[in-house]
Amino acid sequence: MALLSLTSVGALSPVQIGEILRFRVLLDVCIALLLFFCLYITLRKPKVNGLPFPPGPRALPFVGNLLGLNTAEPWLSYTEWGKKYGDLLYVRLLGQNFIVLNSEKIARKLIDQRSSIYSDRPVIPTNSLFGMDFSTVSLRYGDEWKLHRKLFHQALRAESDLRYREVYFSRAQRLLINLLEAPADFNSHLKHFVASNIMALAYGYEADIKNDSIVGTVRELIDLLTKALSPENAAILVAFPFLQHLPDWFPGVGFKRQAAYSRQLATQVLNEPFELTKRDVTSGNAPPSMVADCLSQIDETVDFDTQEYAIKASAATVFIAGSETSSSLLHSFVLAMLLYPEVQAKAQAEIDRVIGTEKLPSFDDRSSLPYIDAILHELLRWSPVTPLGIPHATTADDVYDGYYIPKGALVIINVWAMSRDATKFDDPEEFKPERFMNGDGEFIDNPATSSDPIFGLGRRICPGRFAAEAFLWVAIVSMLATFHITKAKDAYGKEIPVERKFTTGISM
């Protein structure tokens, strides 16, 4: 090393200095090659027993595939990559492994048939940061989640929606009155209809027609969460965990102020409606609801506080998860009727033929109105509200079709790609309820045209799907029986154009 000391260089000849400089350049090149090789070993697709990761786009060092990802609508990127690399796709984002399932067939083989491996959730820092670590949706697979699932099963099983039908029907009538009085505010009316049904289902709570404080708190919370909780956004906090510990005033961490407010809202949603129902149960005045049912069936052999918190958390999950998704689907229904007036006309003709024009259709008429069911199922396909579902996580290494799927990988169910599967759906961007009807005009819901992935798969399938389908159906059939849905007109009497555009986040 004496040759490289500054004190001795001055005594060397120009030839010797040139040799030293060449040696330094060679040394720098070797160090660079060594670092590149180490980086390549770290980032290349590993093989376990000779098995590679599934195919996917080439990843850059550290950032992985982030620069090529449409972060506003990642389902579009995953779908396009799937066309090139296959239905089982490997993506790397900021050091995290993503396994994207673009095919319902593969998703069912993994999520359904290997549920012991694929039923976990990833640790997503934003859930805790935004106060949503109580949510059933984000719980890790374990005893707490199983307790939540038990509560859902006893309160929301398929046959339980029978006793809520009158509630759904009465709220649909209120929706019609609101639409008649103020059609321009249809979006607000649809959201209130959904919220009032979910509040009745979860808490037996009668929401005020306008400006209900609890409903308003949930709406505000959902607006924050839909942008914050996507796995793509959460990947940033996983890669840079120190961001969570920077002071709120630090540039670039404005999300921390949003998170603090979100935690405040989440606490209100978790506690306020539950305490109202608990008080009614104690006084003997509680109408049927999920919370009332579960409180009346407390297991005395299990810790009371644990059960009560689980009831509180699972009910809040129903409220938060169901509000945005169901109201978004009704919004898409209005859009579909505007863009496809022939579908609206055909549905109204069916209602007039079967029901007449003197009364509203009821649940007893549902089996006689197959085209309305076909519209509902086509809505689920045409406009999947959660295009990537909620990510699963693997609890063990797995091998599928010769590819290695590592423990701890985020598993994304690309519902959007499944809903656009050209082998199952011709012209997938078009709204065609006839996809769900046979040649005799009967409604069919077979595996070849299943829309089930919108509600999730495996052990994590949405427990509130039966209730959601019921009150969505009664809203759709009531609006079709009562109104023509047409485009608004401007001051000159010209129709205002309507475009198919959506806000984005976890839900559309």
Secondary structure per residue as TSV (DSSP state, phi and psi in degrees):
chain	resnum	aa	ss	phi	psi
A	1	M	-	360.0	-14.5
A	2	A	G	-62.5	-30.1
A	3	L	G	-60.8	-25.6
A	4	L	G	-97.4	2.8
A	5	S	-	-76.7	145.9
A	6	L	H	-64.9	-29.2
A	7	T	H	-71.2	-28.1
A	8	S	H	-94.9	-15.9
A	9	V	H	-64.2	-36.7
A	10	G	T	-62.7	-22.2
A	11	A	T	-89.7	-0.4
A	12	L	S	-90.5	154.9
A	13	S	-	-77.6	162.5
A	14	P	H	-56.5	-35.8
A	15	V	H	-64.5	-44.4
A	16	Q	H	-65.2	-39.6
A	17	I	H	-62.5	-41.1
A	18	G	H	-60.9	-41.2
A	19	E	H	-63.1	-41.8
A	20	I	H	-63.8	-43.3
A	21	L	H	-63.8	-39.9
A	22	R	H	-64.5	-38.7
A	23	F	H	-62.8	-41.6
A	24	R	H	-64.4	-41.0
A	25	V	H	-62.3	-44.1
A	26	L	H	-62.1	-41.7
A	27	L	H	-63.0	-43.8
A	28	D	H	-62.2	-40.4
A	29	V	H	-63.2	-42.7
A	30	C	H	-63.2	-43.0
A	31	I	H	-62.2	-42.9
A	32	A	H	-62.4	-43.1
A	33	L	H	-63.8	-39.3
A	34	L	H	-63.9	-44.6
A	35	L	H	-62.8	-41.8
A	36	F	H	-62.6	-41.6
A	37	F	H	-63.7	-42.2
A	38	C	H	-63.7	-40.8
A	39	L	H	-65.2	-39.6
A	40	Y	H	-63.9	-43.2
A	41	I	H	-62.6	-36.9
A	42	T	H	-71.2	-40.4
A	43	L	H	-97.7	-15.9
A	44	R	S	-66.7	158.3
A	45	K	-	-68.4	116.3
A	46	P	-	-72.4	163.0
A	47	K	-	-124.2	135.9
A	48	V	B	-116.5	119.3
A	49	N	T	52.9	37.1
A	50	G	T	82.3	5.8
A	51	L	B	-100.6	132.5
A	52	P	-	-91.2	168.1
A	53	F	-	-62.1	161.7
A	54	P	-	-59.3	158.9
A	55	P	-	-67.2	157.4
A	56	G	-	-176.0	174.6
A	57	P	-	-65.5	150.9
A	58	R	-	-63.0	133.4
A	59	A	-	-99.0	145.0
A	60	L	B	-86.7	158.3
A	61	P	T	-55.3	136.1
A	62	F	T	64.6	-60.7
A	63	V	T	-70.4	-18.8
A	64	G	B	65.5	-125.7
A	65	N	T	-100.0	13.8
A	66	L	G	-60.6	-40.9
A	67	L	G	-68.0	-23.4
A	68	G	G	-94.9	3.7
A	69	L	S	-96.9	134.1
A	70	N	-	-77.9	96.0
A	71	T	S	-71.0	-22.1
A	72	A	S	-75.2	-37.4
A	73	E	S	-134.4	69.4
A	74	P	H	-61.8	-24.7
A	75	W	H	-61.6	-29.5
A	76	L	H	-69.2	-41.5
A	77	S	H	-64.4	-46.5
A	78	Y	H	-61.3	-37.1
A	79	T	H	-67.6	-43.9
A	80	E	H	-66.0	-42.8
A	81	W	H	-62.5	-35.8
A	82	G	H	-62.2	-35.8
A	83	K	H	-63.5	-29.9
A	84	K	H	-90.8	-39.3
A	85	Y	H	-109.0	-14.2
A	86	G	-	120.6	169.6
A	87	D	S	-76.8	-17.7
A	88	L	E	-106.9	110.3
A	89	L	E	-121.2	138.8
A	90	Y	E	-109.3	127.4
A	91	V	E	-131.4	143.9
A	92	R	E	-121.6	125.4
A	93	L	E	-127.5	113.0
A	94	L	T	49.7	46.1
A	95	G	T	85.5	0.0
A	96	Q	E	-106.0	143.5
A	97	N	E	-89.4	124.5
A	98	F	E	-114.6	129.0
A	99	I	E	-110.1	115.2
A	100	V	E	-103.8	127.2
A	101	L	E	-103.6	107.6
A	102	N	-	-95.6	-1.6
A	103	S	-	-123.1	133.3
A	104	E	H	-64.4	-35.3
A	105	K	H	-60.4	-48.0
A	106	I	H	-67.2	-41.1
A	107	A	H	-59.5	-42.2
A	108	R	I	-69.3	-35.8
A	109	K	I	-65.9	-35.1
A	110	L	I	-89.5	-56.4
A	111	I	I	-70.7	-40.6
A	112	D	I	-81.8	-55.1
A	113	Q	T	-81.2	-19.3
A	114	R	T	-121.2	44.0
A	115	S	H	-62.3	-22.9
A	116	S	H	-65.8	-22.2
A	117	I	H	-98.6	-31.6
A	118	Y	H	-109.6	21.5
A	119	S	-	-102.1	0.9
A	120	D	B	-83.7	168.4
A	121	R	-	-114.7	148.1
A	122	P	-	-71.9	157.4
A	123	V	-	-79.5	109.0
A	124	I	-	-110.7	110.1
A	125	P	H	-55.7	-32.2
A	126	T	H	-66.1	-25.5
A	127	N	H	-60.5	-49.9
A	128	S	H	-70.4	-41.4
A	129	L	H	-60.0	-36.2
A	130	F	T	-97.7	12.1
A	131	G	T	80.7	18.8
A	132	M	-	-109.4	20.2
A	133	D	T	-71.8	-10.6
A	134	F	T	-80.8	-18.0
A	135	S	-	-63.6	133.6
A	136	T	G	-55.8	-35.6
A	137	V	G	-58.7	-36.9
A	138	S	G	-100.8	-2.5
A	139	L	-	-64.4	141.7
A	140	R	-	-65.6	155.0
A	141	Y	S	-71.7	117.6
A	142	G	S	177.8	-163.0
A	143	D	H	-63.2	-40.7
A	144	E	H	-64.0	-44.9
A	145	W	H	-62.5	-40.4
A	146	K	H	-63.7	-34.6
A	147	L	H	-66.3	-43.3
A	148	H	H	-58.9	-45.4
A	149	R	H	-62.5	-37.3
A	150	K	H	-62.6	-42.0
A	151	L	H	-63.7	-42.8
A	152	F	H	-61.5	-42.0
A	153	H	H	-63.5	-40.8
A	154	Q	H	-77.4	-20.4
A	155	A	H	-106.1	-25.6
A	156	L	H	-123.6	18.3
A	157	R	S	-63.0	166.5
A	158	A	G	-54.3	-43.8
A	159	E	G	-75.0	-14.6
A	160	S	G	-70.4	-20.7
A	161	D	G	-71.8	-11.9
A	162	L	G	-60.5	-39.1
A	163	R	G	-79.4	-9.1
A	164	Y	G	-100.4	-0.1
A	165	R	H	-61.8	-38.9
A	166	E	H	-65.6	-35.9
A	167	V	H	-62.8	-48.5
A	168	Y	H	-60.4	-41.7
A	169	F	H	-66.8	-43.3
A	170	S	H	-65.6	-36.8
A	171	R	H	-72.2	-28.6
A	172	A	H	-66.3	-37.7
A	173	Q	H	-63.8	-40.9
A	174	R	H	-63.6	-38.5
A	175	L	H	-59.2	-42.9
A	176	L	H	-63.3	-41.0
A	177	I	H	-63.4	-43.9
A	178	N	H	-61.5	-41.9
A	179	L	H	-65.9	-37.7
A	180	L	H	-65.7	-41.3
A	181	E	H	-76.7	-33.9
A	182	A	-	-146.5	73.3
A	183	P	G	-62.0	-28.4
A	184	A	G	-66.5	-20.3
A	185	D	G	-96.7	27.8
A	186	F	H	-56.3	-35.6
A	187	N	H	-63.0	-43.7
A	188	S	H	-64.5	-39.3
A	189	H	H	-64.4	-41.3
A	190	L	H	-64.6	-41.9
A	191	K	H	-64.6	-39.4
A	192	H	H	-68.7	-38.4
A	193	F	H	-57.8	-48.2
A	194	V	H	-64.2	-47.6
A	195	A	H	-61.6	-40.2
A	196	S	H	-67.0	-36.0
A	197	N	H	-67.6	-43.0
A	198	I	H	-69.1	-37.6
A	199	M	H	-62.9	-39.3
A	200	A	H	-67.2	-42.0
A	201	L	H	-66.2	-45.5
A	202	A	H	-81.1	-39.8
A	203	Y	H	-124.7	-9.4
A	204	G	-	68.5	25.8
A	205	Y	-	-94.4	134.1
A	206	E	-	-95.3	103.6
A	207	A	-	-73.1	141.6
A	208	D	-	-61.7	150.2
A	209	I	S	-60.8	-40.4
A	210	K	S	-133.3	144.1
A	211	N	-	59.2	38.3
A	212	D	-	-68.2	128.8
A	213	S	H	-66.0	-40.3
A	214	I	H	-68.3	-44.3
A	215	V	H	-61.6	-41.4
A	216	G	H	-62.2	-37.9
A	217	T	H	-64.4	-42.1
A	218	V	H	-64.0	-43.2
A	219	R	H	-60.1	-42.7
A	220	E	H	-64.5	-41.3
A	221	L	H	-64.1	-44.5
A	222	I	H	-62.5	-39.3
A	223	D	H	-58.2	-37.2
A	224	L	H	-72.4	-43.0
A	225	L	H	-72.6	-34.8
A	226	T	H	-61.2	-28.6
A	227	K	H	-89.2	-31.2
A	228	A	H	-85.9	-28.6
A	229	L	-	-98.0	10.5
A	230	S	-	-69.1	146.4
A	231	P	H	-62.4	-29.0
A	232	E	H	-66.3	-40.4
A	233	N	H	-70.2	-40.0
A	234	A	H	-64.1	-28.4
A	235	A	H	-58.4	-30.0
A	236	I	H	-65.7	-42.0
A	237	L	H	-72.3	-28.7
A	238	V	H	-67.9	-42.1
A	239	A	H	-73.7	-32.3
A	240	F	-	-126.6	68.3
A	241	P	G	-61.6	-23.3
A	242	F	G	-63.0	-20.7
A	243	L	G	-60.1	-29.7
A	244	Q	G	-69.2	-19.8
A	245	H	G	-104.1	-0.4
A	246	L	S	-74.1	150.4
A	247	P	-	-64.1	152.4
A	248	D	T	-60.2	-27.3
A	249	W	T	-80.5	-9.7
A	250	F	S	-66.3	135.6
A	251	P	T	-56.9	136.0
A	252	G	T	90.7	-4.2
A	253	V	-	-116.8	36.0
A	254	G	T	-59.8	-23.0
A	255	F	H	-60.3	-24.9
A	256	K	H	-68.7	-34.0
A	257	R	H	-68.5	-40.2
A	258	Q	H	-62.0	-40.9
A	259	A	H	-64.0	-40.6
A	260	A	H	-63.1	-41.2
A	261	Y	H	-68.3	-38.4
A	262	S	H	-61.5	-41.1
A	263	R	H	-61.8	-38.4
A	264	Q	H	-63.7	-46.6
A	265	L	H	-63.7	-41.8
A	266	A	H	-62.4	-38.4
A	267	T	H	-62.9	-40.8
A	268	Q	H	-63.1	-46.3
A	269	V	H	-64.7	-36.4
A	270	L	H	-66.7	-39.1
A	271	N	H	-101.6	-43.7
A	272	E	H	-61.0	-55.2
A	273	P	H	-66.9	-32.0
A	274	F	H	-62.7	-44.8
A	275	E	H	-64.5	-34.7
A	276	L	H	-63.1	-45.6
A	277	T	H	-67.6	-41.2
A	278	K	H	-59.6	-39.9
A	279	R	H	-64.0	-41.2
A	280	D	H	-67.4	-36.8
A	281	V	H	-63.3	-43.3
A	282	T	H	-62.7	-37.4
A	283	S	H	-84.9	-6.5
A	284	G	T	80.4	17.0
A	285	N	-	-112.6	16.7
A	286	A	-	-83.9	126.5
A	287	P	-	-71.7	167.3
A	288	P	S	-58.0	137.8
A	289	S	-	-166.6	168.2
A	290	M	H	-60.6	-47.2
A	291	V	H	-64.9	-45.0
A	292	A	H	-61.9	-43.8
A	293	D	H	-61.1	-47.0
A	294	C	H	-69.0	-37.7
A	295	L	H	-65.0	-33.3
A	296	S	H	-76.7	-10.9
A	297	Q	T	-118.9	28.9
A	298	I	-	-56.9	132.5
A	299	D	-	-84.5	114.2
A	300	E	T	-69.8	-13.1
A	301	T	T	-85.7	-7.7
A	302	V	S	-113.4	146.4
A	303	D	-	-50.1	126.8
A	304	F	H	-62.9	-47.0
A	305	D	H	-61.3	-38.0
A	306	T	H	-62.5	-44.4
A	307	Q	H	-67.7	-42.5
A	308	E	H	-63.2	-42.1
A	309	Y	H	-65.1	-38.0
A	310	A	H	-64.0	-39.9
A	311	I	H	-62.9	-46.6
A	312	K	H	-59.5	-46.1
A	313	A	H	-70.6	-41.3
A	314	S	H	-68.5	-37.5
A	315	A	H	-65.3	-42.6
A	316	A	H	-62.9	-34.6
A	317	T	H	-62.2	-44.9
A	318	V	H	-58.0	-44.8
A	319	F	H	-62.4	-49.1
A	320	I	H	-73.3	-48.2
A	321	A	H	-69.7	-34.8
A	322	G	H	-81.8	-27.3
A	323	S	H	-64.6	-53.8
A	324	E	H	-70.9	-42.4
A	325	T	H	-64.9	-45.3
A	326	S	H	-71.1	-41.1
A	327	S	H	-67.2	-33.9
A	328	S	H	-64.1	-38.0
A	329	L	H	-66.9	-39.3
A	330	L	H	-66.8	-35.1
A	331	H	H	-62.3	-40.8
A	332	S	H	-66.5	-31.5
A	333	F	H	-61.3	-46.3
A	334	V	H	-60.2	-43.4
A	335	L	H	-59.6	-45.9
A	336	A	H	-62.2	-40.0
A	337	M	H	-67.4	-31.9
A	338	L	H	-71.4	-40.7
A	339	L	H	-82.1	-23.1
A	340	Y	-	-129.3	71.0
A	341	P	H	-60.9	-25.8
A	342	E	H	-66.4	-32.0
A	343	V	H	-68.1	-43.8
A	344	Q	H	-59.8	-44.4
A	345	A	H	-63.7	-40.2
A	346	K	H	-66.9	-39.4
A	347	A	H	-66.3	-41.8
A	348	Q	H	-67.3	-34.7
A	349	A	H	-64.9	-39.1
A	350	E	H	-64.0	-44.7
A	351	I	H	-62.4	-45.3
A	352	D	H	-62.7	-38.4
A	353	R	H	-69.4	-39.7
A	354	V	H	-89.8	-40.8
A	355	I	T	-102.3	-31.6
A	356	G	-	87.7	-165.7
A	357	T	S	-120.6	13.1
A	358	E	S	-100.1	-10.8
A	359	K	S	-149.8	164.3
A	360	L	-	-83.8	146.3
A	361	P	-	-63.1	147.3
A	362	S	-	-120.0	175.7
A	363	F	G	-61.6	-27.9
A	364	D	G	-65.4	-19.9
A	365	D	G	-92.2	-2.9
A	366	R	G	-59.1	-42.7
A	367	S	G	-66.8	-18.8
A	368	S	G	-91.8	0.1
A	369	L	-	-123.7	65.9
A	370	P	H	-64.3	-29.3
A	371	Y	H	-68.7	-29.5
A	372	I	H	-68.2	-41.8
A	373	D	H	-62.4	-38.2
A	374	A	H	-63.6	-37.9
A	375	I	H	-62.6	-44.9
A	376	L	H	-60.9	-45.3
A	377	H	H	-69.8	-33.6
A	378	E	H	-69.3	-33.1
A	379	L	H	-60.7	-44.5
A	380	L	H	-60.2	-35.6
A	381	R	H	-79.3	-47.2
A	382	W	H	-68.9	-33.9
A	383	S	S	-133.9	68.6
A	384	P	-	-61.7	117.8
A	385	V	S	-67.2	-37.9
A	386	T	S	-114.0	85.4
A	387	P	T	-62.2	-20.9
A	388	L	T	-116.8	12.4
A	389	G	-	57.2	-152.9
A	390	I	-	-115.2	131.4
A	391	P	-	-63.6	139.4
A	392	H	E	-93.1	173.9
A	393	A	E	-142.8	144.6
A	394	T	-	-84.3	140.2
A	395	T	S	-100.3	-1.4
A	396	A	S	-157.7	160.1
A	397	D	-	-62.4	149.5
A	398	D	E	-143.8	160.9
A	399	V	E	-130.5	128.6
A	400	Y	E	-135.7	125.7
A	401	D	T	54.4	35.3
A	402	G	T	84.8	4.4
A	403	Y	E	-111.6	146.6
A	404	Y	E	-91.0	126.8
A	405	I	E	-116.2	113.2
A	406	P	-	-79.2	155.8
A	407	K	T	-60.5	138.6
A	408	G	T	85.4	0.8
A	409	A	-	-70.7	145.5
A	410	L	E	-80.5	125.4
A	411	V	E	-107.7	116.4
A	412	I	E	-104.0	123.8
A	413	I	E	-92.6	104.3
A	414	N	-	-81.8	82.3
A	415	V	H	-60.8	-34.5
A	416	W	H	-59.0	-48.5
A	417	A	H	-62.5	-40.0
A	418	M	H	-64.8	-35.9
A	419	S	H	-74.8	-13.8
A	420	R	T	-109.1	18.2
A	421	D	-	-67.7	107.9
A	422	A	T	-66.9	-18.8
A	423	T	T	-75.8	-17.0
A	424	K	T	-110.5	-30.2
A	425	F	-	-129.0	113.8
A	426	D	S	-75.9	145.1
A	427	D	S	45.5	62.1
A	428	P	T	-61.9	-22.4
A	429	E	T	-79.6	-11.0
A	430	E	S	-88.2	150.9
A	431	F	-	-94.3	106.4
A	432	K	-	-133.0	92.7
A	433	P	G	-60.2	-23.7
A	434	E	G	-59.8	-16.3
A	435	R	G	-57.2	-28.1
A	436	F	G	-104.8	24.8
A	437	M	B	-133.1	148.6
A	438	N	-	-93.4	-176.6
A	439	G	T	-64.5	-19.7
A	440	D	T	-92.0	6.9
A	441	G	S	78.0	19.6
A	442	E	-	-97.4	144.2
A	443	F	B	-71.2	134.6
A	444	I	-	-128.7	145.2
A	445	D	-	-139.2	73.2
A	446	N	-	-101.9	167.0
A	447	P	G	-56.7	-25.9
A	448	A	G	-69.3	-23.3
A	449	T	G	-128.2	29.6
A	450	S	-	-67.2	140.1
A	451	S	-	-108.2	10.1
A	452	D	G	-56.1	-34.6
A	453	P	G	-55.0	-22.6
A	454	I	G	-62.7	-25.5
A	455	F	G	-96.1	7.8
A	456	G	-	91.2	177.0
A	457	L	-	-136.3	166.1
A	458	G	G	64.5	-148.9
A	459	R	G	-71.2	-13.1
A	460	R	G	-97.5	11.3
A	461	I	S	-60.3	145.5
A	462	C	-	-62.4	120.3
A	463	P	T	-73.6	-16.0
A	464	G	T	-95.2	13.7
A	465	R	H	-65.2	-34.3
A	466	F	H	-68.0	-43.1
A	467	A	H	-65.0	-43.7
A	468	A	H	-61.0	-46.1
A	469	E	H	-60.9	-37.1
A	470	A	H	-66.3	-51.7
A	471	F	H	-77.2	-23.1
A	472	L	H	-68.1	-41.6
A	473	W	H	-61.0	-47.0
A	474	V	H	-67.8	-31.7
A	475	A	H	-67.4	-45.3
A	476	I	H	-64.0	-49.0
A	477	V	H	-67.7	-33.4
A	478	S	H	-68.6	-42.9
A	479	M	H	-64.7	-41.5
A	480	L	H	-67.3	-34.0
A	481	A	H	-72.8	-20.7
A	482	T	H	-111.3	-36.9
A	483	F	-	-124.0	154.6
A	484	H	-	-94.7	127.9
A	485	I	-	-96.6	111.6
A	486	T	-	-131.8	165.9
A	487	K	-	-72.3	142.2
A	488	A	-	-67.9	160.9
A	489	K	B	-117.6	150.2
A	490	D	-	-84.5	-173.9
A	491	A	T	-63.4	-18.3
A	492	Y	T	-99.8	7.2
A	493	G	S	82.7	8.7
A	494	K	-	-90.8	141.4
A	495	E	B	-64.4	136.0
A	496	I	-	-82.2	123.9
A	497	P	-	-60.3	148.1
A	498	V	-	-118.2	132.3
A	499	E	-	-115.9	149.3
A	500	R	-	-88.5	88.9
A	501	K	-	-132.6	149.2
A	502	F	-	-132.5	149.1
A	503	T	-	-74.4	158.6
A	504	T	-	-127.2	165.2
A	505	G	S	157.2	-147.1
A	506	I	S	-63.2	-40.5
A	507	S	-	-115.6	158.7
A	508	M	-	-101.5	360.0
